[in-house]
């Protein structure tokens, strides 16, 4: 970023890096480009630790804003399918505990006291969509796609569901979550999921610089108090919602539909993929 150079590395692990930029900007970069920056067990642990550390400094002047980005051409493809299969094979109880841990990651992100900007290139799917839903602003390139494809492989967008509904409202959330359809960035403007689209030929980094500059015009403490005010007006999920979301994931992972869906995705090459039973005989999708 031209006007916000990297000054140091605040936190680093095998799956992500948090950089300290000038003017109190922190940038969290997912660092698994070979896996499309998808979540696995290690990523969940590292994200939890990163958000804990960011929250701890969120009231200080050296942390005024957080940017979320993915290394390479993809923001985040959600959960790694191999990881999801391991969770399904581990049984409902273990899957429930894992879902609770993942749920805490999104809760910590939504609780950060400073503005959070998601800078999306490529795609934000599943858990990547959840990161965007927990952010305060989303800048996306024109070709970026967004979706919650879980239902298409027999799973549910469980722990991210409260944040999606809170972000875009029930009608838009239903459109995403019940169909699993993917939408381009421009289609997501009306719902408020995407705040600004960067056109092809426009510099994404310059656009991100401009957005960050705009947010930093706010007085730091006023911005923190306003974010707290927003959480009071539109509360984050309570314990009952949190637990039910984790349970729904665990039940879905252990069900036959998920086993069939995951096997279809993981068991064959792209040219040999089988059609899952609930999609057989359907006309070709045209959306």
C-alpha positions in Angstrom: 0.0 0.0 0.0 1.5 3.2 -1.2 0.6 5.5 1.7 0.6 2.8 4.4 3.9 1.0 4.3 4.7 -2.0 6.4 6.7 -1.0 9.5 7.0 -4.4 11.3 5.4 -7.8 11.7 3.1 -7.9 14.7 2.3 -11.6 14.7 3.2 -14.5 12.4 2.5 -18.2 12.2 2.6 -20.9 9.5 -0.9 -19.9 8.2 -1.1 -16.1 8.5 0.8 -12.9 9.2 -0.3 -9.7 10.9 1.6 -6.7 9.8 1.9 -3.3 11.4 1.5 -0.5 8.8 1.8 3.2 9.4 -0.9 5.3 11.0 -2.0 2.5 13.3 -3.2 0.1 10.6 -2.9 -3.6 11.1 -3.1 -6.0 8.2 -3.9 -9.7 8.6 -2.9 -11.8 5.6 -4.0 -15.4 5.2 -0.9 -17.3 4.0 -2.1 -20.6 2.4 -2.3 -19.6 -1.2 -1.6 -23.2 -2.4 -4.9 -24.2 -0.6 -6.8 -21.0 -1.7 -6.3 -19.7 1.9 -8.8 -22.2 3.2 -9.2 -22.9 6.9 -7.8 -26.0 8.6 -7.2 -26.8 12.2 -4.0 -24.8 12.4 -5.6 -21.8 10.7 -8.4 -21.7 13.2 -6.0 -21.7 16.1 -3.9 -19.0 14.5 -6.8 -16.8 13.7 -8.1 -17.1 17.2 -4.7 -16.1 18.6 -4.3 -13.2 16.1 -7.7 -11.7 17.0 -7.0 -12.1 20.7 -3.8 -10.1 20.2 -5.5 -7.5 18.1 -8.3 -7.1 20.7 -5.7 -6.6 23.4 -4.2 -3.6 21.6 -7.4 -2.3 20.1 -7.8 0.5 22.6 -4.3 1.9 22.0 -3.4 4.6 19.5 -1.1 2.2 17.6 -4.1 0.2 16.5 -6.8 2.2 14.7 -8.0 -0.1 11.9 -7.6 -3.8 10.7 -7.4 -5.0 7.1 -8.2 -8.6 6.2 -6.6 -10.0 3.0 -5.6 -13.2 1.4 -2.2 -14.0 -0.1 -2.2 -14.6 -3.8 -5.3 -14.4 -6.0 -7.9 -15.7 -3.5 -9.2 -14.1 -0.3 -10.5 -17.3 1.4 -12.2 -20.4 0.0 -13.7 -21.3 3.4 -13.0 -24.6 5.1 -10.5 -26.9 3.5 -12.4 -29.9 2.3 -9.8 -32.3 3.6 -10.2 -30.7 7.0 -14.0 -31.0 6.8 -13.7 -34.7 5.9 -11.5 -35.3 8.9 -14.0 -33.6 11.2 -16.9 -35.6 9.8 -14.9 -38.8 10.3 -14.1 -37.8 13.9 -17.8 -38.1 15.0 -20.4 -35.6 16.1 -18.9 -34.8 19.5 -15.5 -33.9 18.2 -17.1 -32.0 15.3 -19.2 -30.0 17.8 -16.1 -28.9 19.7 -14.4 -27.9 16.5 -17.4 -25.9 15.4 -17.4 -24.1 18.7 -13.8 -23.2 18.3 -14.4 -21.9 14.8 -17.4 -19.9 16.1 -15.2 -18.2 18.7 -13.0 -17.0 15.9 -15.8 -15.1 14.2 -17.1 -13.8 17.5 -13.6 -12.4 18.3 -13.4 -10.8 14.9 -16.8 -9.2 15.3 -15.8 -7.9 18.7 -12.7 -6.1 17.6 -13.0 -2.5 18.8 -11.7 -0.9 15.7 -13.0 -0.8 12.1 -12.3 -3.9 10.0 -12.0 -3.8 6.2 -12.1 -7.0 4.2 -10.1 -6.5 0.9 -11.4 -9.3 -1.3 -9.8 -10.6 -4.5 -10.8 -13.9 -6.1 -13.5 -15.3 -3.8 -14.9 -15.3 -0.3 -16.7 -18.6 0.2 -18.0 -20.3 3.3 -15.9 -19.2 6.2 -14.3 -16.6 3.9 -17.8 -15.2 3.5 -18.1 -15.3 7.3 -15.0 -13.1 7.6 -16.5 -10.5 5.2 -19.8 -10.6 7.1 -18.0 -9.9 10.4 -16.1 -6.9 8.8 -17.4 -3.4 8.8 -16.5 -2.7 5.1 -15.8 -4.8 2.1 -13.7 -3.7 -0.9 -13.9 -6.2 -3.7 -12.5 -6.5 -7.2 -15.0 -6.8 -10.0 -14.4 -10.5 -10.6 -14.6 -11.5 -6.9 -17.3 -14.0 -6.1 -19.2 -14.6 -2.8 -21.1 -17.6 -1.6 -22.0 -20.1 1.1 -21.8 -23.4 -0.9 -22.1 -25.6 2.2 -25.7 -26.8 1.4 -24.5 -28.1 -2.0 -22.3 -30.7 -0.3 -24.7 -31.6 2.5 -23.3 -29.2 5.1 -24.7 -26.0 6.7 -23.2 -22.5 7.1 -23.7 -22.8 10.8 -21.4 -20.6 12.9 -21.3 -17.9 10.2 -25.1 -17.7 9.8 -25.8 -15.1 12.6 -23.2 -12.8 11.2 -24.6 -13.1 7.6 -28.2 -12.4 8.8 -26.9 -9.5 10.9 -24.9 -8.1 8.0 -27.3 -8.4 5.0 -30.7 -9.1 6.5 -32.9 -12.1 6.4 -34.0 -11.9 2.7 -30.5 -11.6 1.3 -29.2 -14.2 3.7 -31.8 -16.7 2.6 -30.9 -16.2 -1.0 -27.3 -17.1 -0.2 -27.6 -19.7 2.4 -30.4 -21.9 1.1 -29.2 -22.1 -2.5 -25.5 -22.1 -2.1 -25.3 -20.0 -5.2 -22.3 -17.8 -5.9 -22.7 -14.1 -6.8 -20.3 -11.6 -8.3 -19.2 -8.6 -6.3 -21.6 -6.2 -8.2 -24.6 -8.4 -7.2 -23.6 -8.0 -3.6 -23.7 -4.2 -3.5 -27.4 -4.0 -2.9 -27.3 -6.2 0.2 -24.5 -4.2 1.7 -22.2 -7.2 1.9 -19.9 -5.4 -0.6 -19.3 -1.8 0.0 -17.4 -0.9 -3.1 -16.3 -2.7 -6.3 -13.0 -2.0 -7.9 -13.4 -2.0 -11.7 -11.2 -4.0 -14.0 -8.3 -1.7 -14.9 -8.5 0.3 -11.7 -5.7 -0.2 -9.1 -7.0 -2.3 -6.2 -4.2 -1.1 -4.0 -5.0 2.5 -4.7 -8.6 1.9 -4.0 -7.7 0.2 -0.7 -5.5 3.2 0.2 -8.4 5.5 -0.4 -10.8 3.5 1.8 -8.3 3.3 4.6 -7.6 7.0 4.4 -11.4 7.7 4.6 -11.8 5.6 7.7 -8.8 7.2 9.4 -10.4 10.6 9.2 -12.5 9.5 12.2 -11.2 10.3 15.7 -9.9 7.0 17.1 -11.9 6.9 20.3 -15.0 8.2 18.6 -14.7 5.3 16.1 -14.3 2.8 18.9 -17.3 4.1 20.8 -19.4 4.1 17.6 -18.5 0.5 16.9 -19.6 -0.4 20.4 -22.8 1.6 19.9 -23.5 -0.4 16.7 -23.1 -3.7 18.6 -25.6 -2.5 21.1 -28.1 -1.5 18.4 -27.5 -4.8 16.4 -26.3 -7.3 19.0 -23.9 -10.2 18.3 -25.2 -13.7 18.7 -25.8 -14.8 22.3 -24.8 -18.2 23.9 -28.0 -20.0 22.8 -27.6 -19.0 19.1 -23.9 -19.7 19.3 -24.4 -23.3 20.7 -27.2 -24.1 18.2 -25.1 -23.1 15.2 -22.2 -25.3 16.3 -24.6 -28.2 16.9 -26.1 -27.9 13.5 -22.7 -28.1 11.9 -21.8 -31.2 13.9 -25.0 -33.0 13.1 -24.7 -32.1 9.4 -21.1 -33.3 9.2 -22.1 -36.7 10.6 -25.0 -37.2 8.3 -25.1 -39.3 5.1 -25.6 -36.3 2.9 -22.3 -34.7 4.0 -20.5 -38.0 3.5 -21.8 -38.2 0.0 -21.2 -34.6 -0.8 -17.6 -34.6 0.5 -16.8 -37.9 -1.3 -18.1 -36.4 -4.5 -15.7 -33.4 -4.1 -12.7 -35.3 -2.8 -12.9 -38.7 -4.3 -12.4 -37.9 -8.0 -10.7 -35.5 -10.3 -12.8 -32.6 -11.6 -13.5 -34.4 -14.9 -14.7 -37.5 -13.0 -16.9 -35.9 -10.3 -20.1 -37.7 -9.6 -23.4 -35.9 -9.3 -24.8 -36.1 -5.8 -28.1 -37.8 -5.4 -30.1 -34.6 -4.7 -28.9 -33.0 -7.9 -29.5 -35.9 -10.3 -32.0 -35.1 -13.1 -32.0 -31.4 -12.6 -31.6 -29.1 -15.5 -28.3 -27.3 -15.9 -28.0 -24.3 -13.6 -28.3 -21.0 -15.4 -27.9 -18.4 -12.6 
